[in-house]
Amino acid sequence: MKRNRLVATTVASTITLALALAACGSDDSSSDEGSSDAAVESGDLRVWLVGTDTPQDARDYLIETFESENEGSTLTIEEQAWDGLVDKLTTSLSSSDSPDVVEVGNTQASAFTSAGFFADLTEDYDALGGDDLLQGFVEAGTYDDKFYAAPYYSGARAVFYTPQIVTNEIPTTLDEYISTAKDNTTDDVSGMWWPGQDWYNALPFVWENGGFIAEQADDGTWEAGFSSEGGIKGLEQVQDLMVNASNAPADGQETDLQVPFCEGSVGYLSAPTWIKWSIVAEPDAEVPGCSDTYGSDLAAFALPGADGGAAQVFAGGSNIAVAAKSENPELAKSALEIMLSDGYQKILAGNGLIPAKVSQAEYLPDDEITQAGAAAAANSKLTPASPKWADVEAQKVLQDSFVKIAQGGDVTEIATALDEQIESILNS
């Protein structure tokens, strides 16, 4: 997930403090909890969705269905930004003005489930989809054998291009991908677009070379692996691409990727498959695309692995949860059930998002881009399953390290320092 603000304390510490203050500020919390059956039967439900990934037709379906099924109630969608989301959720979910339903990145979910910010949905598991749900995301939303955050949607990264810019054969190995991107780089065209803060696209290079992010030992401690032999080899390939094949800012963020693509400045763009909709949007849309130029001839392929086939890539996506402090938890669950209904998930699938319900995957578009994403998703991986992983992201140690790599710094020194920072956070 994307952020641009460095927090002074770790997310876990902030969450702990927020919960403590909330407890001190109210002596009647137990009586409020005990009166949940008498919760207000109507009201204005607030749903926080993050970014523009949820299509408008899905938003309309949610509002219309909820309000028709809950007479007298209204539902308001409040769009949030990925930048600074962990901090904003930490503050808002512990306040007296908490939203009711919130989207959270799959890598952030465990920080909130482990801290008690989400309502327990264990008894609602079957009603929300049960074993039809994406089980990797169920695991991300489960803590201490209790289910708190349901899958919302998933997606993997594919490599986008247009034959108007790139005319090479599709590379079949990671080495071919690197050499082709470098060969296609000119003063005006970035062989691949890689802003320095984008660490997600670096993970396949680490994994394909035998490196790892962090692994937990039998005694519970974490060991980080960017400075492992495979990690270093992968990061050297990353630096080669950042320095010799990318015209993106070395300190840039992974935002508005359709802009350079639609300017005709990009050869390869490795991005979540849902970026397609930003690229093929009309030029006069609220967020302009280039449906009449480069978006009219859009193609994609799965990032190739070191030995061919699809590379191991990061599995992006989101979980969705009911806030523990929702004033109308039953209404909130009603909204959640709609978001996990076949009708809603079918809309997400039709827009190229891998749906939370496996049964609805049949509605994914049968096109080259979606199939490239599906091939990548079949070999995707997640970040370490630690409640403190969100701390790593929030403190921007990854973003800062990859900016240094993009600036041509010593890879071994940077990787060693990064591992020390990750271990310090995960083992604190």
C-alpha positions as CSV (number, residue, x, y, z in Angstrom):
1,M,0.0,0.0,0.0
2,K,1.2,3.5,-0.6
3,R,2.1,6.1,2.0
4,N,4.1,9.4,2.1
5,R,4.3,10.1,5.8
6,L,6.9,8.8,8.3
7,V,5.3,8.1,11.7
8,A,7.3,8.8,14.9
9,T,6.2,5.7,16.6
10,T,5.4,2.3,15.3
11,V,1.9,1.4,14.4
12,A,1.6,-1.2,17.1
13,S,2.6,1.3,19.7
14,T,0.2,3.9,18.3
15,I,-2.6,1.4,18.3
16,T,-1.9,0.3,21.9
17,L,-1.9,3.9,23.1
18,A,-5.1,4.7,21.2
19,L,-6.9,1.8,22.8
20,A,-5.7,2.7,26.2
21,L,-6.9,6.3,25.8
22,A,-10.3,5.1,24.5
23,A,-10.7,2.9,27.5
24,C,-9.8,5.7,29.9
25,G,-12.2,8.1,28.2
26,S,-15.3,6.0,28.8
27,D,-16.6,4.3,31.9
28,D,-19.7,2.9,30.3
29,S,-18.2,1.0,27.4
30,S,-19.3,-2.3,28.9
31,S,-22.9,-1.2,29.1
32,D,-22.8,0.0,25.5
33,E,-21.4,-3.3,24.4
34,G,-24.1,-5.1,26.3
35,S,-26.8,-3.2,24.5
36,S,-25.8,-4.1,21.0
37,D,-29.1,-5.9,20.4
38,A,-30.8,-2.6,21.0
39,A,-28.6,-0.7,18.5
40,V,-30.2,2.0,16.5
41,E,-32.2,0.2,13.7
42,S,-31.6,3.0,11.2
43,G,-29.0,5.6,10.6
44,D,-26.3,6.8,8.2
45,L,-23.7,4.1,7.7
46,R,-20.2,5.3,6.8
47,V,-18.1,3.0,4.6
48,W,-14.4,3.9,4.0
49,L,-13.1,2.7,0.6
50,V,-9.5,3.3,-0.3
51,G,-8.4,4.7,-3.6
52,T,-10.3,4.4,-6.9
53,D,-10.1,0.6,-7.3
54,T,-13.7,0.0,-6.4
55,P,-15.6,0.7,-9.7
56,Q,-18.5,3.2,-9.6
57,D,-21.1,0.6,-10.6
58,A,-20.1,-1.5,-7.5
59,R,-20.5,1.6,-5.3
60,D,-23.9,2.4,-6.7
61,Y,-25.0,-1.3,-6.2
62,L,-23.9,-1.1,-2.5
63,I,-25.7,2.1,-1.8
64,E,-28.9,1.2,-3.6
65,T,-29.1,-2.4,-2.3
66,F,-28.3,-1.4,1.3
67,E,-30.9,1.4,1.4
68,S,-33.6,-0.8,-0.2
69,E,-32.9,-3.5,2.3
70,N,-32.7,-1.2,5.3
71,E,-35.6,1.2,5.0
72,G,-34.9,4.5,6.7
73,S,-31.1,4.0,6.7
74,T,-28.6,5.6,4.3
75,L,-25.1,4.6,3.3
76,T,-22.3,7.1,2.6
77,I,-19.0,6.0,0.9
78,E,-16.1,8.1,2.1
79,E,-13.1,7.6,-0.2
80,Q,-9.7,7.6,1.5
81,A,-6.1,7.7,0.2
82,W,-3.6,4.9,0.6
83,D,-1.0,7.5,1.7
84,G,-1.1,7.8,5.5
85,L,-4.0,5.3,5.7
86,V,-2.6,3.3,8.7
87,D,-2.2,6.5,10.8
88,K,-5.7,7.7,9.8
89,L,-7.4,4.4,10.6
90,T,-5.5,4.2,13.9
91,T,-6.9,7.6,14.9
92,S,-10.4,7.2,13.5
93,L,-11.1,3.7,14.7
94,S,-10.3,4.6,18.3
95,S,-12.4,7.8,18.3
96,S,-16.0,8.4,19.1
97,D,-16.6,9.2,15.4
98,S,-15.4,5.9,14.0
99,P,-16.5,4.8,10.5
100,D,-18.6,1.7,10.4
101,V,-17.0,-0.4,7.6
102,V,-13.4,0.0,6.5
103,E,-11.2,-1.3,3.7
104,V,-7.6,-2.0,4.6
105,G,-4.7,-3.3,2.6
106,N,-4.1,-7.1,3.0
107,T,-0.6,-6.4,4.4
108,Q,-2.1,-4.0,7.0
109,A,-4.9,-6.2,8.2
110,S,-3.1,-8.1,10.9
111,A,-2.0,-4.9,12.7
112,F,-5.6,-4.0,13.3
113,T,-7.1,-7.4,13.9
114,S,-4.5,-8.1,16.6
115,A,-5.2,-4.8,18.3
116,G,-9.0,-5.1,18.7
117,F,-10.0,-2.4,16.2
118,F,-12.3,-4.7,14.2
119,A,-15.5,-6.5,15.3
120,D,-15.3,-10.3,15.7
121,L,-17.0,-11.9,12.6
122,T,-16.3,-15.5,13.4
123,E,-19.9,-16.4,13.7
124,D,-20.6,-14.6,10.4
125,Y,-18.0,-16.5,8.5
126,D,-20.4,-18.7,6.6
127,A,-22.9,-15.9,5.9
128,L,-20.1,-13.9,4.4
129,G,-19.1,-16.6,2.0
130,G,-17.4,-19.3,4.2
131,D,-15.0,-21.6,2.3
132,D,-15.8,-19.8,-1.0
133,L,-13.7,-16.9,0.2
134,L,-10.0,-16.4,-0.8
135,Q,-8.4,-18.4,2.0
136,G,-5.1,-16.5,1.9
137,F,-7.0,-13.3,2.6
138,V,-9.1,-15.0,5.3
139,E,-5.8,-15.9,7.0
140,A,-4.7,-12.3,6.7
141,G,-7.9,-11.2,8.4
142,T,-7.8,-13.8,11.2
143,Y,-6.1,-13.4,14.6
144,D,-5.9,-15.8,17.5
145,D,-8.3,-18.2,15.7
146,K,-11.0,-15.4,15.3
147,F,-12.1,-14.0,12.0
148,Y,-12.1,-10.2,11.9
149,A,-11.5,-8.9,8.3
150,A,-13.0,-10.6,5.3
151,P,-11.4,-10.7,1.9
152,Y,-12.5,-7.9,-0.4
153,Y,-10.7,-8.4,-3.7
154,S,-7.3,-9.5,-4.9
155,G,-5.0,-8.8,-7.7
156,A,-1.5,-9.4,-9.0
157,R,0.8,-7.4,-11.1
158,A,1.2,-7.8,-14.8
159,V,3.5,-6.0,-17.2
160,F,1.6,-3.5,-19.4
161,Y,2.8,-2.2,-22.8
162,T,1.5,-1.0,-26.1
163,P,2.8,-2.2,-29.4
164,Q,2.8,1.5,-30.4
165,I,5.9,1.8,-28.2
166,V,7.3,-1.7,-27.7
167,T,7.7,-4.0,-30.7
168,N,9.9,-6.7,-29.2
169,E,9.0,-10.3,-28.7
170,I,7.5,-10.9,-25.2
171,P,10.5,-11.9,-22.9
172,T,10.3,-15.4,-21.5
173,T,12.9,-15.1,-18.7
174,L,13.7,-12.5,-16.1
175,D,17.1,-11.8,-17.7
176,E,15.4,-11.3,-21.1
177,Y,13.0,-8.9,-19.4
178,I,15.8,-6.9,-18.0
179,S,17.8,-6.7,-21.2
180,T,14.7,-5.8,-23.3
181,A,13.8,-3.0,-20.9
182,K,17.3,-1.6,-21.1
183,D,17.4,-1.9,-24.9
184,N,14.1,0.0,-25.2
185,T,15.3,2.9,-23.1
186,T,15.9,6.3,-24.7
187,D,15.9,9.9,-23.5
188,D,12.2,10.0,-24.3
189,V,11.0,6.5,-23.4
190,S,11.6,4.7,-20.1
191,G,12.2,1.0,-20.9
192,M,10.3,0.3,-17.8
193,W,8.7,2.9,-15.4
194,W,10.1,2.4,-11.9
195,P,9.7,5.2,-9.3
196,G,12.3,4.7,-6.5
197,Q,9.8,4.2,-3.7
198,D,8.1,1.3,-5.4
199,W,9.3,-1.7,-3.4
200,Y,6.5,-4.0,-4.5
201,N,8.0,-4.6,-7.9
202,A,11.3,-5.5,-6.3
203,L,10.0,-8.5,-4.5
204,P,9.8,-10.8,-7.5
205,F,13.5,-10.2,-8.2
206,V,14.4,-11.1,-4.6
207,W,12.1,-14.2,-4.6
208,E,13.2,-15.5,-8.0
209,N,16.8,-15.4,-6.9
210,G,16.2,-17.4,-3.7
211,G,16.0,-14.4,-1.3
212,F,13.3,-13.6,1.1
213,I,11.7,-10.7,3.0
214,A,11.7,-12.1,6.5
215,E,11.2,-15.6,8.0
216,Q,10.2,-16.6,11.5
217,A,12.4,-19.1,13.4
218,D,11.1,-21.8,15.8
219,D,11.7,-19.5,18.8
220,G,9.4,-16.8,17.3
221,T,12.1,-14.4,16.2
222,W,12.3,-12.9,12.7
223,E,15.2,-13.0,10.4
224,A,15.2,-10.6,7.4
225,G,16.6,-11.7,4.1
226,F,17.2,-8.8,1.7
227,S,21.0,-9.2,2.5
228,S,20.9,-12.9,1.8
229,E,22.8,-14.1,-1.2
230,G,19.7,-14.4,-3.3
231,G,18.4,-11.1,-1.9
232,I,21.6,-9.2,-3.0
233,K,21.5,-10.8,-6.5
234,G,17.8,-9.7,-6.9
235,L,18.5,-6.2,-5.6
236,E,21.4,-5.8,-8.0
237,Q,19.0,-6.6,-10.9
238,V,16.5,-4.1,-9.4
239,Q,19.2,-1.4,-9.3
240,D,20.3,-2.2,-12.9
241,L,16.7,-1.6,-14.1
242,M,16.2,1.5,-11.9
243,V,19.4,3.1,-13.1
244,N,19.6,2.0,-16.7
245,A,16.1,1.4,-17.8
246,S,13.9,3.8,-15.9
247,N,13.4,7.6,-16.4
248,A,11.0,7.7,-13.4
249,P,12.1,9.9,-10.4
250,A,14.5,8.1,-8.1
251,D,12.4,9.3,-5.2
252,G,9.1,9.0,-6.9
253,Q,6.0,7.2,-5.6
254,E,3.9,4.6,-7.3
255,T,0.9,6.9,-8.0
256,D,-0.9,8.0,-11.2
257,L,1.0,5.5,-13.3
258,Q,-1.4,6.0,-16.2
259,V,0.0,9.5,-16.6
260,P,3.5,8.7,-18.0
261,F,2.0,5.7,-19.9
262,C,-0.6,7.9,-21.6
263,E,2.2,10.4,-22.5
264,G,3.9,7.7,-24.5
265,S,6.9,7.8,-22.2
266,V,6.8,4.1,-21.0
267,G,7.8,0.8,-22.6
268,Y,7.0,-1.6,-19.8
269,L,4.8,-0.8,-16.8
270,S,4.6,-3.4,-14.1
271,A,1.4,-2.6,-12.1
272,P,-1.7,-4.2,-10.5
273,T,-4.1,-5.3,-13.3
274,W,-6.7,-2.8,-12.3
275,I,-4.5,0.0,-13.7
276,K,-6.0,-1.0,-17.0
277,W,-9.2,1.0,-16.2
278,S,-7.2,4.2,-15.5
279,I,-5.3,3.8,-18.8
280,V,-8.4,3.0,-21.0
281,A,-10.5,5.8,-19.4
282,E,-11.7,8.5,-21.7
283,P,-9.5,11.6,-22.0
284,D,-12.3,13.8,-20.5
285,A,-12.9,11.5,-17.5
286,E,-12.5,12.8,-14.0
287,V,-9.2,10.9,-13.9
288,P,-8.2,11.1,-17.6
289,G,-6.9,8.1,-19.5
290,C,-5.9,7.6,-23.1
291,S,-8.5,5.4,-24.7
292,D,-8.0,7.2,-28.0
293,T,-4.3,6.8,-28.2
294,Y,-2.0,4.3,-26.3
295,G,-4.9,2.9,-24.3
296,S,-6.6,1.8,-27.5
297,D,-3.9,-0.8,-28.1
298,L,-3.1,-2.0,-24.6
299,A,-1.5,-5.4,-23.9
300,A,0.1,-7.2,-21.0
301,F,2.0,-10.3,-19.9
302,A,3.0,-12.0,-16.7
303,L,6.4,-11.0,-15.4
304,P,8.6,-14.0,-16.5
305,G,10.5,-16.0,-13.9
306,A,14.2,-16.7,-13.7
307,D,13.8,-20.0,-15.5
308,G,10.7,-19.1,-17.5
309,G,7.0,-19.3,-16.6
310,A,5.4,-16.7,-14.4
311,A,7.6,-15.1,-11.7
312,Q,6.6,-15.0,-8.0
313,V,4.9,-11.7,-7.5
314,F,3.3,-9.8,-4.7
315,A,-0.4,-10.5,-4.2
316,G,-2.0,-7.1,-3.7
317,G,-5.6,-6.5,-2.6
318,S,-7.7,-5.6,0.4
319,N,-9.7,-6.9,3.3
320,I,-12.9,-5.3,4.6
321,A,-14.0,-5.2,8.2
322,V,-16.6,-3.8,10.6
323,A,-15.2,-1.3,13.0
324,A,-15.3,-2.4,16.7
325,K,-16.7,1.1,17.6
326,S,-19.4,1.2,14.9
327,E,-22.6,2.6,16.4
328,N,-24.6,0.3,14.2
329,P,-22.8,-3.0,14.0
330,E,-25.8,-4.9,12.7
331,L,-26.3,-2.4,9.9
332,A,-22.5,-2.6,9.2
333,K,-22.7,-6.4,8.9
334,S,-25.6,-5.9,6.5
335,A,-23.4,-3.7,4.3
336,L,-20.6,-6.2,4.5
337,E,-22.8,-9.0,3.4
338,I,-23.8,-7.0,0.4
339,M,-20.1,-6.3,-0.5
340,L,-19.5,-10.1,-0.3
341,S,-22.7,-11.0,-2.2
342,D,-22.5,-12.7,-5.5
343,G,-24.0,-9.7,-7.2
344,Y,-21.4,-7.2,-5.9
345,Q,-18.5,-9.6,-6.3
346,K,-19.6,-10.3,-9.9
347,I,-19.3,-6.5,-10.6
348,L,-15.7,-6.5,-9.2
349,A,-14.8,-9.5,-11.3
350,G,-16.3,-7.9,-14.4
351,N,-14.0,-5.0,-13.8
352,G,-10.9,-7.2,-13.7
353,L,-10.5,-7.4,-9.9
354,I,-10.0,-11.0,-8.6
355,P,-13.1,-11.4,-6.5
356,A,-13.1,-12.4,-2.8
357,K,-15.4,-15.3,-3.7
358,V,-13.8,-18.0,-5.8
359,S,-17.1,-18.9,-7.4
360,Q,-17.4,-15.4,-8.9
361,A,-14.0,-15.7,-10.7
362,E,-15.9,-17.1,-13.7
363,Y,-17.0,-13.5,-14.5
364,L,-13.4,-12.2,-14.9
365,P,-13.0,-10.9,-18.5
366,D,-11.6,-13.4,-20.9
367,D,-8.9,-11.1,-22.3
368,E,-5.2,-11.0,-22.5
369,I,-4.7,-8.5,-19.6
370,T,-7.0,-10.4,-17.1
371,Q,-5.4,-13.7,-18.1
372,A,-1.9,-12.2,-17.5
373,G,-3.0,-11.2,-14.1
374,A,-4.5,-14.6,-13.4
375,A,-1.2,-16.3,-14.4
376,A,0.7,-14.0,-12.1
377,A,-1.8,-14.4,-9.2
378,A,-1.4,-18.2,-9.5
379,N,2.2,-17.8,-8.4
380,S,1.8,-14.9,-6.0
381,K,3.1,-14.5,-2.5
382,L,2.3,-12.3,0.5
383,T,4.4,-10.2,2.9
384,P,5.4,-11.8,6.3
385,A,2.4,-12.7,8.4
386,S,3.4,-10.6,11.4
387,P,1.0,-8.1,13.2
388,K,4.0,-5.8,13.1
389,W,4.5,-5.9,9.4
390,A,2.3,-2.7,9.0
391,D,4.9,-1.0,11.2
392,V,7.6,-1.8,8.7
393,E,5.5,-0.2,5.9
394,A,4.4,2.8,8.0
395,Q,7.9,3.7,8.9
396,K,8.9,3.7,5.2
397,V,12.1,1.7,5.8
398,L,11.4,-0.1,2.5
399,Q,10.6,3.0,0.5
400,D,13.6,4.8,1.8
401,S,15.9,1.9,1.1
402,F,14.8,1.5,-2.5
403,V,15.2,5.3,-3.1
404,K,18.8,4.8,-2.1
405,I,19.1,1.8,-4.5
406,A,17.6,3.9,-7.3
407,Q,20.1,6.6,-6.6
408,G,22.9,4.2,-7.2
409,G,23.9,3.4,-3.6
410,D,25.8,0.3,-2.5
411,V,23.3,-2.5,-2.6
412,T,25.0,-4.7,0.1
413,E,25.2,-1.8,2.6
414,I,21.6,-0.8,1.9
415,A,20.3,-4.4,2.2
416,T,22.1,-5.0,5.4
417,A,20.8,-1.8,7.0
418,L,17.3,-2.6,5.8
419,D,17.4,-6.1,7.3
420,E,18.5,-4.6,10.6
421,Q,15.6,-2.2,10.6
422,I,13.1,-4.9,9.7
423,E,14.3,-7.3,12.4
424,S,14.3,-4.5,15.0
425,I,10.6,-3.7,14.2
426,L,9.4,-7.3,13.9
427,N,11.2,-8.5,17.0
428,S,10.4,-5.5,19.2
